[in-house]
């Protein structure tokens, strides 16, 4: 897990540059950069044997989000948990999103 606090919610927060985003994606091989409503987001799908396992994983990430004061979009369906990290205030990916995406991989494998 990360000890980073939610600095992405600050009005002074800066989105990652395209070079920084490329480097971040290289360090997060299972994550993709997607655009929705002109907002860049880090996205990953985790796969599970059933709904209960996907829901348990979502609860684990919910605890991570609460600890860090920064919250992803989580979509739980049968056997799948989709996670989207971006910073709402700046409508882009911040370094905290990258750190929390990496923390997701540590927690969920």
Secondary structure, DSSP 8 states (H G I E B T S, - for coil): -------TTSTT-----HHHHHHHHHH-TT-EEEEETTEEEEEEEEE-SSHHHHHHHHHHHHHHHHHHT---EEEEETTEEEEEE-BTTTTB--HHHHHHHHHHHHHH-
